[in-house]
Amino acid sequence: MTLINRCFFPLFLLMITVSAQAVVDLYEFNDPSLRERYLVLVDELRCPKCQNQNLAGSDSPIASDLRRELHRLLQEGQSDEEIKDYMVARYGDYVLYRPRLGLNTLLLWGGPIALLLLGLIVAFFIFRRQAPVEQTVEIDKERLDEILREAREEKEKEQS
């Protein structure tokens, strides 16, 4: 085996095993629209145990239970909002990938906007305080003329 084959073959095997670990739950739905809603909700709801995985990608036992519960709620005819309310009541706002705007999530939604505005204000004051280039050039020319005049005067004193 060449060096390249020895390096890429294990990587290839690793990629195959990772894709083989995908979570597969087979639930029967009477209506295809329920199946579509299920797939959307499974992508929008976060696993309470996992750091940053939705219910579709998590293989934890709690995620499996939530998928089963989601299937049951859909079969009972509950709306997406009712299902999300149920999940938030049990697991908190963390279970939603896009938390609702409320007092407890105001910093989450408003923080980036406030930081952007603060950055723009700071940038405005920094650029405003800087002297224009033309003014700086004029000041430098005046100073240079003054230095040259002083140098000529000293040279004339030395020669006389």
C-alpha positions in Angstrom: 0.0 0.0 0.0 1.2 3.4 -0.8 1.4 6.2 1.7 -1.6 7.9 0.2 -3.7 4.8 0.4 -2.7 4.3 4.0 -3.8 7.8 4.9 -7.0 8.1 3.0 -8.4 4.5 3.4 -9.0 5.0 7.2 -10.5 8.4 6.6 -12.9 6.8 4.0 -13.9 4.1 6.5 -14.6 6.8 9.1 -16.8 8.7 6.7 -18.8 5.6 6.0 -19.3 4.7 9.6 -20.4 8.3 10.5 -23.1 8.3 7.9 -24.2 4.8 9.0 -24.9 6.2 12.5 -27.7 8.5 11.2 -30.9 8.2 13.2 -33.8 6.4 11.5 -37.2 6.4 13.1 -40.0 4.9 11.0 -43.4 6.3 11.9 -46.5 5.7 9.9 -48.6 8.8 9.1 -52.2 8.7 7.7 -51.7 12.0 5.8 -48.5 13.0 3.9 -48.9 16.6 5.2 -48.4 15.2 8.7 -45.2 13.5 7.6 -44.0 16.8 6.2 -44.9 18.7 9.4 -43.1 16.0 11.4 -39.9 16.4 9.4 -40.0 20.2 9.8 -40.6 20.0 13.5 -37.9 17.4 14.0 -35.5 19.8 12.3 -36.7 22.8 14.3 -36.7 21.2 17.8 -33.4 20.8 19.7 -32.5 17.7 21.7 -32.5 18.7 25.4 -29.5 16.5 26.2 -27.3 17.3 23.2 -25.3 20.5 22.9 -26.3 21.6 19.4 -28.3 18.8 17.6 -31.8 18.8 16.5 -34.1 15.9 17.1 -33.5 14.5 13.6 -29.8 14.2 14.1 -29.6 13.1 17.7 -29.4 9.4 18.8 -29.9 10.1 22.5 -32.7 8.3 24.3 -34.5 11.5 25.1 -34.4 12.6 21.5 -36.0 9.2 20.5 -38.7 9.8 23.2 -39.3 13.3 21.9 -39.7 12.1 18.3 -42.2 9.4 19.5 -44.1 12.1 21.5 -44.0 14.4 18.5 -45.5 11.7 16.4 -48.3 11.1 19.0 -49.1 14.8 19.2 -49.3 15.1 15.4 -51.6 12.0 15.2 -53.8 13.7 17.8 -54.3 16.6 15.5 -52.4 19.3 17.5 -51.0 22.3 15.6 -47.4 23.1 15.3 -47.7 26.0 17.8 -49.5 23.7 20.3 -46.7 21.2 19.9 -44.0 23.8 20.4 -45.8 25.2 23.5 -45.9 21.7 24.9 -42.2 21.1 24.3 -41.3 24.6 25.7 -43.4 23.9 28.8 -41.6 20.7 29.5 -38.0 21.6 28.4 -37.8 25.4 28.3 -36.9 27.7 25.5 -33.7 25.8 24.8 -35.7 23.2 22.9 -36.4 25.7 20.1 -33.7 26.5 17.7 -35.4 29.9 17.0 -36.6 31.0 20.4 -39.6 33.2 20.6 -39.2 36.9 21.4 -39.9 37.5 25.0 -38.5 39.1 28.1 -36.2 36.1 28.8 -34.9 36.1 25.2 -34.8 39.8 24.6 -31.0 39.9 25.1 -30.6 37.0 22.6 -32.6 38.8 19.9 -31.6 42.4 20.7 -27.9 41.8 21.7 -26.5 41.5 18.1 -28.4 44.6 17.0 -27.2 46.6 20.0 -23.6 45.5 19.4 -23.8 46.5 15.8 -25.2 49.9 16.6 -22.5 50.4 19.3 -19.8 49.5 16.8 -21.2 51.9 14.2 -21.3 54.7 16.8 -17.7 54.0 17.9 -16.5 53.9 14.3 -18.3 57.2 13.6 -16.6 59.0 16.5 -13.2 57.5 15.6 -13.4 58.7 12.0 -14.8 62.0 13.1 -11.9 62.7 15.5 -9.3 62.0 12.8 -8.0 65.1 11.1 -8.7 65.3 7.4 -5.7 64.4 5.2 -5.6 67.9 3.5 -5.4 69.6 6.9 -2.6 67.3 8.0 -0.7 68.0 4.8 -1.1 71.8 5.2 0.1 71.6 8.8 3.1 69.5 7.7 4.0 72.0 4.9 3.8 74.9 7.3 6.1 73.1 9.8 8.5 72.1 7.0 8.7 75.7 5.8 9.4 76.8 9.3 12.2 74.3 9.8 13.7 75.2 6.4 13.6 78.9 7.3 15.3 78.3 10.6 18.0 76.2 8.9 18.7 79.0 6.3 18.9 81.6 9.1 21.4 79.4 11.0 23.4 78.8 7.9 23.5 82.6 7.1 24.6 83.3 10.7 27.4 80.7 10.4 28.6 82.2 7.1 28.7 85.8 8.4 
